[in-house]
């Protein structure tokens, strides 16, 4: 209960504000659709669990950090797939997809031997 407000703020900023800002920056720099989606997905990834160990060693609020990490991880299970669906609508309406076999065997034979 004591951690409710800071946890809510941390989760909102990390899972909503940061990916939205990353989307805006990616669009500002005119990144391709796939690069934009990659930037936003990485921005929406939950905080690393090593933050707990760092908070504990540095004398920070380790229980608060544990709560933030746990809640961000749980929420990201819903938010990241939802964000991907939203990004597909925003970014990829006019994108043509090529079958993997075509890319593998003709254009990128040096990557994977078919």
QUIQUIPE-V362577 format. One line per field, one symbol per residue. phi: phi as a letter, one per 30 degrees, with the letter a starting at -180 (. if undefined). burial: 1 if it has 16 or more other ideal C-beta (glycine too) atoms within 10 Angstrom, else 0. A space follows every 10 residues. Layout:
BEGIN
phi = ???
burial = ???
END
This chain:
BEGIN
phi = .dcddddddd ddddcbdddd dddddddddh ddeddddddd dddddddddd dddddddcid dddddddddd dddddddcdd dddddddddd ccdcdcccde eddddccbdd dbdc
burial = 0010001001 1001100110 0110010000 1010011011 0011011000 1100100000 0101111110 1100110011 0010001000 1000000000 0000000000 0000
END
